[in-house]
Amino acid sequence: MSNFDRWMMVPALIIPAAASAPAFAVQYMTVEQAQKVMFPAADAFEAKIVSLTDEQKNAIETASGVRVRSNEIRAWRASQGGKAAGWFMLDEVYGKHEFITYAVAIGTDGAVKDVEILEYRETHGSEVTNAKWRAQFVGKKAGDTLKLDEDIRNISGATLSCKHLTDGVKRLLATYAAVLK
């Protein structure tokens, strides 16, 4: 085998491996699309950007047991015919290395109506985008346990994504109770 042939084997081995590498940074839907999916009957979404005070931040952290990373909350009040339908909250949590952008719909009763993944940037763990896994959050309220391996199932290979999303939903429920209710 010549030196040229040996050097040509390197790209021949690398290119197929790169072509079959898992995709990442997948945008599943925009904020507007998620709003319509989560509140299909709503005819208006009023943006409410809240800057948390130190007191509110402490209250959320105490209630949820989860650290608040950002002082700014991005939420929209959903309404239908002028009547409140609930809250749409947008957030990001770390997966393993990258952010996961997700939204939580909270009904007027304070319970989770839906959780949607808007953008998933990790190379592994995308199983959290599965509707059956996300459905575990429906009906949960502020003060509920919301703990991985107790009332929320873990997914092998996606443990950090599962844990961080569970913590994120718990924090958003505490935020709703402390600031938006």
C-alpha positions, -999 to +999 in steps of 0.1 A: +000+000+000+014+034-010+017+064+013-010+081-008-034+052-002-028+054+035-035+091+036-067+087+016-080+061+042-081+088+069-108+110+052-126+078+040-130+068+077-138+102+091-164+114+065-189+086+071-186+090+109-192+128+106-222+122+083-239+099+108-232+122+138-264+132+157-280+165+148-283+192+174-296+228+177-331+217+165-358+244+166-391+227+170-413+258+171-413+295+175-428+313+206-459+322+185-464+286+174-460+273+209-485+299+222-511+286+196-504+250+205-507+255+242-536+279+242-554+271+209-586+291+218-567+322+229-571+353+208-546+375+225-513+372+243-502+402+264-464+402+270-453+409+306-416+411+312-410+410+350-378+422+366-376+402+399-367+420+431-343+403+455-373+395+477-392+378+449-361+359+438-356+346+474-392+336+477-391+317+444-359+299+454-372+291+489-405+277+475-390+257+446-356+248+460-342+258+426-318+287+420-331+316+399-305+324+372-321+354+357-338+384+372-361+387+341-392+366+336-407+363+301-444+357+303-476+363+283-511+365+297-533+344+273-569+355+270-600+346+250-626+372+244-611+394+270-612+367+296-580+353+311-571+318+299-538+314+317-501+322+314-475+312+288-440+313+303-407+310+283-375+298+299-341+282+293-323+255+313-291+237+307-292+203+293-257+189+298-237+216+279-262+237+261-295+255+268-329+240+262-355+266+254-390+255+266-423+269+275-449+261+302-486+269+299-503+275+333-540+276+335-561+300+355-563+273+382-525+275+386-519+240+372-496+231+343-516+227+310-487+219+288-449+219+284-433+223+250-396+222+239-390+251+215-353+245+209-330+216+219-293+222+213-277+191+229-264+161+209-279+136+233-310+134+255-336+148+230-360+122+243-373+149+266-391+163+235-414+133+236-450+143+243-455+114+266-426+124+289-437+161+289-473+150+298-461+141+333-461+178+342-498+184+333-518+191+364-488+199+386-491+230+408-467+252+429-459+232+460-461+198+443-431+175+448-419+176+412-388+155+417-370+133+392-374+096+399-403+102+423-432+118+404-413+125+372-397+096+353-361+098+343-349+088+308-316+069+306-292+089+286-311+121+292-308+124+330-294+160+331-320+172+306-348+155+326-335+169+359-330+205+347-364+206+329-381+192+360-363+219+381-372+246+356-409+237+356-409+237+394-392+271+395-417+285+369-446+273+390-431+290+421-426+321+400-463+320+389-474+317+425-451+345+438-453+370+410-480+364+384-510+349+403 
